[in-house]
């Protein structure tokens, strides 16, 4: 039996707090000077990893509905998407503020010669309008356009994985796992789309 309205509210609060745990742990390590030999890199990669993880979780929720027939995981899709954007923002902030020291000259020098940075910026630009229009009010205002706009999350997932692949120099295990999750989510969505089209054609 699924919980009632108050039960879901309590569960959402718990999920929200759990989603903040990675931020809290990285912040604690930063305060206690426990980020290792390269603290900026540790923060940068840590926030980037969690951005991609939350993006994968959010993308996996729709296929889980298709596979299990359960609708309740969709209650957390917006939250997972916003946390992906939150950690992606911290990932970008560490790069600009700590790595580049807010230097526009350093930004202009570094970005053009680093394809993985360009891919990361593209991913962030794709996530930004999704975060801004994530409210129910914006969903009603945009109507059917909202659905089309938020399909960009799959593109953002793919560009995020490419960003990670280009960044990694040796062990591709993690990016391959993320690629498999995003590929499966996209594959199920495409299969559902063509199945619906086939039903319409037959009818």
C-alpha positions in Angstrom: 0.0 0.0 0.0 1.4 3.4 -1.0 1.6 6.2 1.6 -0.8 9.1 1.7 -0.1 12.7 1.0 1.6 13.4 4.3 3.6 10.2 3.9 4.9 11.2 0.5 5.8 14.7 1.8 7.9 13.0 4.5 9.6 10.7 2.0 10.4 13.6 -0.2 12.0 15.4 2.7 14.1 12.3 3.4 15.2 12.0 -0.2 16.0 15.7 -0.4 18.2 15.4 2.7 19.9 12.3 1.4 20.6 14.0 -1.9 22.5 16.8 0.1 24.8 14.2 1.8 27.4 14.2 -1.0 27.6 18.0 -0.8 27.8 17.9 3.0 30.6 15.3 2.9 32.7 17.2 0.4 32.2 20.5 2.3 33.2 18.7 5.6 36.4 17.4 3.9 37.1 20.9 2.5 36.8 22.5 5.9 38.9 19.8 7.6 41.5 20.0 4.8 40.9 16.3 3.9 40.6 16.6 0.1 44.0 15.2 -0.6 46.9 16.5 -2.5 44.8 18.4 -5.1 41.7 19.7 -3.2 40.4 21.7 -6.1 40.5 18.7 -8.4 38.8 16.6 -5.8 36.0 19.1 -5.4 35.7 19.6 -9.1 35.5 15.9 -9.9 33.3 15.1 -6.9 30.6 17.6 -7.8 30.8 16.5 -11.5 30.4 12.8 -10.6 27.3 13.5 -8.5 25.8 15.7 -11.2 26.1 12.8 -13.6 24.8 10.3 -11.1 21.7 12.4 -10.3 21.2 12.9 -14.1 21.3 9.1 -14.6 18.8 8.6 -11.7 16.4 11.1 -13.1 16.6 9.6 -16.6 16.1 6.1 -15.2 12.8 6.9 -13.5 10.7 7.1 -16.6 11.9 3.7 -17.9 11.3 2.2 -14.5 7.6 3.3 -14.8 7.5 1.5 -18.2 9.2 -1.7 -16.9 7.4 -2.0 -13.5 4.1 -0.3 -14.2 4.6 1.7 -11.0 4.0 5.5 -11.3 5.3 6.6 -7.9 9.0 6.9 -8.9 8.0 9.8 -11.2 7.3 11.8 -8.0 11.1 12.2 -7.6 12.0 13.0 -11.2 12.0 16.8 -10.9 13.9 16.6 -7.6 16.6 14.4 -9.2 16.9 16.7 -12.2 17.3 19.8 -10.0 19.9 18.1 -7.9 21.8 17.2 -11.1 21.7 20.9 -12.0 22.7 21.8 -8.4 25.8 19.6 -8.5 26.6 20.6 -12.1 26.5 24.3 -11.0 28.9 23.6 -8.2 31.1 21.6 -10.6 31.2 24.7 -12.9 31.6 27.1 -10.0 34.7 25.3 -8.7 36.2 25.4 -12.2 35.6 29.1 -12.7 36.2 30.4 -9.1 38.9 28.1 -7.7 40.6 26.7 -10.8 40.6 29.8 -13.0 40.4 32.4 -10.2 37.6 34.2 -11.9 40.0 35.2 -14.7 38.3 35.9 -18.0 41.7 35.7 -19.7 42.4 32.3 -18.3 38.9 31.2 -19.4 39.4 32.4 -23.0 42.8 30.6 -23.0 41.7 27.3 -21.4 38.3 26.6 -22.9 38.9 26.7 -26.7 41.8 24.2 -26.5 39.9 21.8 -24.3 37.1 19.9 -26.1 35.9 18.2 -22.9 35.4 21.6 -21.3 33.4 22.8 -24.3 31.3 19.6 -24.0 30.8 20.3 -20.3 29.7 23.8 -20.9 27.2 22.6 -23.6 25.8 20.1 -21.1 25.3 22.9 -18.5 23.6 25.1 -21.1 21.2 22.3 -21.9 20.4 21.7 -18.2 19.9 25.4 -17.5 16.6 25.9 -19.3 15.3 22.6 -17.9 16.0 23.8 -14.3 14.4 27.2 -14.9 11.3 25.7 -16.3 11.0 22.8 -13.9 8.1 24.3 -11.8 4.5 23.3 -12.3 3.6 26.9 -13.2 6.1 26.9 -16.1 4.8 23.5 -17.2 1.3 24.9 -17.5 2.5 28.0 -19.2 4.5 26.2 -21.8 2.0 23.4 -22.4 3.1 20.9 -25.0 6.3 22.9 -25.6 7.4 22.0 -22.1 7.4 18.3 -23.0 9.5 19.0 -26.1 11.9 21.3 -24.2 12.5 18.7 -21.4 13.4 16.0 -23.9 16.7 17.9 -24.0 17.6 16.0 -20.8 18.5 13.0 -23.0 20.8 15.1 -25.1 22.3 16.5 -21.9 22.8 13.0 -20.7 24.7 12.0 -23.8 26.9 15.2 -23.9 27.7 14.7 -20.2 28.9 11.2 -20.9 31.0 12.4 -23.8 32.4 15.1 -21.5 33.4 12.4 -19.0 34.9 10.1 -21.7 37.1 12.9 -23.0 38.2 13.8 -19.5 39.2 10.3 -18.4 42.6 9.2 -19.6 42.8 5.6 -18.5 40.0 3.8 -16.7 36.7 4.1 -18.6 34.7 1.9 -16.2 32.6 4.7 -14.7 31.8 6.5 -17.9 30.8 3.2 -19.5 28.4 2.5 -16.6 26.8 6.0 -17.0 26.6 5.5 -20.8 24.9 2.2 -20.3 22.3 3.7 -17.9 21.6 6.6 -20.2 21.6 4.4 -23.3 19.1 2.0 -21.7 16.8 4.9 -20.6 16.9 6.4 -24.1 16.4 3.0 -25.8 13.3 2.3 -23.7 11.9 5.7 -24.5 12.4 5.2 -28.2 10.8 1.7 -28.0 7.8 3.1 -26.2 7.5 6.0 -28.8 7.5 3.6 -31.8 5.1 1.2 -30.0 2.6 4.0 -29.5 3.0 5.1 -33.1 2.4 1.5 -34.3 -0.8 1.3 -32.2 -2.1 4.6 -33.7 -1.2 3.3 -37.2 -3.0 0.0 -36.7 -6.1 1.7 -35.2 
